[in-house]
Amino acid sequence: MNPIMLAATNGLGHQRDGRALAQLRERLTSLGVEAELLPDNSALIVRRPEPGLPVWVFVGYGGAYFSWQSAERRHPVGDVEGAASVLAECAAK
């Protein structure tokens, strides 16, 4: 694949991942969980209610999963509600 097509393809994946993270942020916010999307839409920072390190969430595995905890935890991108529930529990610990 030529470099122009490769760059265009990578950009489309980044936009799709950013939309998925934005949807997840909206759902988390509706559950009362503080979450912030990075300016470049590459990650979501889920804040804990108590002092502690936030949970960083990325879209990985070719755009198929939200992943966190060094990719040890993951949830399908197609199930935003389920991912938000699991992340809300994770952030509460």
C-alpha positions as protocol buffer text, in pm:
chain_id: "A"
residue {
  index: 1
  type: MET
  ca { x: 0 y: 0 z: 0 }
}
residue {
  index: 2
  type: ASN
  ca { x: 141 y: 341 z: -89 }
}
residue {
  index: 3
  type: PRO
  ca { x: 214 y: 591 z: 193 }
}
residue {
  index: 4
  type: ILE
  ca { x: -81 y: 817 z: 106 }
}
residue {
  index: 5
  type: MET
  ca { x: -334 y: 533 z: 124 }
}
residue {
  index: 6
  type: LEU
  ca { x: -175 y: 406 z: 446 }
}
residue {
  index: 7
  type: ALA
  ca { x: -202 y: 752 z: 608 }
}
residue {
  index: 8
  type: ALA
  ca { x: -565 y: 788 z: 496 }
}
residue {
  index: 9
  type: THR
  ca { x: -655 y: 444 z: 631 }
}
residue {
  index: 10
  type: ASN
  ca { x: -487 y: 514 z: 966 }
}
residue {
  index: 11
  type: GLY
  ca { x: -679 y: 840 z: 996 }
}
residue {
  index: 12
  type: LEU
  ca { x: -1013 y: 666 z: 947 }
}
residue {
  index: 13
  type: GLY
  ca { x: -935 y: 417 z: 1222 }
}
residue {
  index: 14
  type: HIS
  ca { x: -839 y: 699 z: 1457 }
}
residue {
  index: 15
  type: GLN
  ca { x: -1168 y: 880 z: 1391 }
}
residue {
  index: 16
  type: ARG
  ca { x: -1368 y: 563 z: 1454 }
}
residue {
  index: 17
  type: ASP
  ca { x: -1180 y: 497 z: 1779 }
}
residue {
  index: 18
  type: GLY
  ca { x: -1234 y: 857 z: 1892 }
}
residue {
  index: 19
  type: ARG
  ca { x: -1609 y: 829 z: 1830 }
}
residue {
  index: 20
  type: ALA
  ca { x: -1622 y: 506 z: 2032 }
}
residue {
  index: 21
  type: LEU
  ca { x: -1435 y: 667 z: 2321 }
}
residue {
  index: 22
  type: ALA
  ca { x: -1663 y: 973 z: 2307 }
}
residue {
  index: 23
  type: GLN
  ca { x: -1970 y: 747 z: 2329 }
}
residue {
  index: 24
  type: LEU
  ca { x: -1816 y: 566 z: 2624 }
}
residue {
  index: 25
  type: ARG
  ca { x: -1742 y: 898 z: 2796 }
}
residue {
  index: 26
  type: GLU
  ca { x: -2104 y: 1009 z: 2752 }
}
residue {
  index: 27
  type: ARG
  ca { x: -2232 y: 684 z: 2903 }
}
residue {
  index: 28
  type: LEU
  ca { x: -1990 y: 701 z: 3195 }
}
residue {
  index: 29
  type: THR
  ca { x: -2091 y: 1062 z: 3262 }
}
residue {
  index: 30
  type: SER
  ca { x: -2458 y: 960 z: 3268 }
}
residue {
  index: 31
  type: LEU
  ca { x: -2364 y: 702 z: 3535 }
}
residue {
  index: 32
  type: GLY
  ca { x: -2199 y: 974 z: 3745 }
}
residue {
  index: 33
  type: VAL
  ca { x: -1842 y: 872 z: 3662 }
}
residue {
  index: 34
  type: GLU
  ca { x: -1598 y: 1149 z: 3578 }
}
residue {
  index: 35
  type: ALA
  ca { x: -1428 y: 1077 z: 3245 }
}
residue {
  index: 36
  type: GLU
  ca { x: -1221 y: 1299 z: 3018 }
}
residue {
  index: 37
  type: LEU
  ca { x: -1136 y: 1244 z: 2652 }
}
residue {
  index: 38
  type: LEU
  ca { x: -784 y: 1348 z: 2555 }
}
residue {
  index: 39
  type: PRO
  ca { x: -772 y: 1635 z: 2303 }
}
residue {
  index: 40
  type: ASP
  ca { x: -655 y: 1406 z: 2022 }
}
residue {
  index: 41
  type: ASN
  ca { x: -928 y: 1147 z: 2105 }
}
residue {
  index: 42
  type: SER
  ca { x: -667 y: 875 z: 2154 }
}
residue {
  index: 43
  type: ALA
  ca { x: -763 y: 779 z: 2510 }
}
residue {
  index: 44
  type: LEU
  ca { x: -1021 y: 826 z: 2781 }
}
residue {
  index: 45
  type: ILE
  ca { x: -918 y: 905 z: 3138 }
}
residue {
  index: 46
  type: VAL
  ca { x: -1165 y: 765 z: 3392 }
}
residue {
  index: 47
  type: ARG
  ca { x: -1120 y: 933 z: 3730 }
}
residue {
  index: 48
  type: ARG
  ca { x: -1168 y: 750 z: 4056 }
}
residue {
  index: 49
  type: PRO
  ca { x: -1396 y: 900 z: 4323 }
}
residue {
  index: 50
  type: GLU
  ca { x: -1123 y: 852 z: 4587 }
}
residue {
  index: 51
  type: PRO
  ca { x: -761 y: 961 z: 4551 }
}
residue {
  index: 52
  type: GLY
  ca { x: -574 y: 726 z: 4325 }
}
residue {
  index: 53
  type: LEU
  ca { x: -452 y: 679 z: 3974 }
}
residue {
  index: 54
  type: PRO
  ca { x: -711 y: 716 z: 3698 }
}
residue {
  index: 55
  type: VAL
  ca { x: -800 y: 435 z: 3461 }
}
residue {
  index: 56
  type: TRP
  ca { x: -672 y: 498 z: 3107 }
}
residue {
  index: 57
  type: VAL
  ca { x: -893 y: 345 z: 2837 }
}
residue {
  index: 58
  type: PHE
  ca { x: -787 y: 290 z: 2476 }
}
residue {
  index: 59
  type: VAL
  ca { x: -942 y: 127 z: 2173 }
}
residue {
  index: 60
  type: GLY
  ca { x: -730 y: -169 z: 2072 }
}
residue {
  index: 61
  type: TYR
  ca { x: -731 y: -501 z: 1897 }
}
residue {
  index: 62
  type: GLY
  ca { x: -795 y: -345 z: 1558 }
}
residue {
  index: 63
  type: GLY
  ca { x: -1078 y: -128 z: 1688 }
}
residue {
  index: 64
  type: ALA
  ca { x: -1271 y: -421 z: 1835 }
}
residue {
  index: 65
  type: TYR
  ca { x: -1222 y: -365 z: 2209 }
}
residue {
  index: 66
  type: PHE
  ca { x: -1194 y: -96 z: 2473 }
}
residue {
  index: 67
  type: SER
  ca { x: -892 y: -194 z: 2678 }
}
residue {
  index: 68
  type: TRP
  ca { x: -747 y: -81 z: 3011 }
}
residue {
  index: 69
  type: GLN
  ca { x: -508 y: -201 z: 3284 }
}
residue {
  index: 70
  type: SER
  ca { x: -226 y: -258 z: 3035 }
}
residue {
  index: 71
  type: ALA
  ca { x: -473 y: -440 z: 2807 }
}
residue {
  index: 72
  type: GLU
  ca { x: -538 y: -701 z: 3077 }
}
residue {
  index: 73
  type: ARG
  ca { x: -903 y: -592 z: 3083 }
}
residue {
  index: 74
  type: ARG
  ca { x: -1113 y: -537 z: 2772 }
}
residue {
  index: 75
  type: HIS
  ca { x: -1472 y: -509 z: 2654 }
}
residue {
  index: 76
  type: PRO
  ca { x: -1621 y: -508 z: 2301 }
}
residue {
  index: 77
  type: VAL
  ca { x: -1657 y: -162 z: 2146 }
}
residue {
  index: 78
  type: GLY
  ca { x: -2004 y: -258 z: 2024 }
}
residue {
  index: 79
  type: ASP
  ca { x: -2131 y: -280 z: 2384 }
}
residue {
  index: 80
  type: VAL
  ca { x: -2078 y: 74 z: 2517 }
}
residue {
  index: 81
  type: GLU
  ca { x: -2329 y: 29 z: 2800 }
}
residue {
  index: 82
  type: GLY
  ca { x: -2163 y: -289 z: 2921 }
}
residue {
  index: 83
  type: ALA
  ca { x: -1817 y: -134 z: 2898 }
}
residue {
  index: 84
  type: ALA
  ca { x: -1934 y: 169 z: 3096 }
}
residue {
  index: 85
  type: SER
  ca { x: -2077 y: -54 z: 3370 }
}
residue {
  index: 86
  type: VAL
  ca { x: -1755 y: -255 z: 3400 }
}
residue {
  index: 87
  type: LEU
  ca { x: -1542 y: 60 z: 3399 }
}
residue {
  index: 88
  type: ALA
  ca { x: -1762 y: 227 z: 3661 }
}
residue {
  index: 89
  type: GLU
  ca { x: -1704 y: -73 z: 3889 }
}
residue {
  index: 90
  type: CYS
  ca { x: -1332 y: -71 z: 3814 }
}
residue {
  index: 91
  type: ALA
  ca { x: -1300 y: 300 z: 3892 }
}
residue {
  index: 92
  type: ALA
  ca { x: -1491 y: 258 z: 4218 }
}
residue {
  index: 93
  type: LYS
  ca { x: -1231 y: 10 z: 4354 }
}
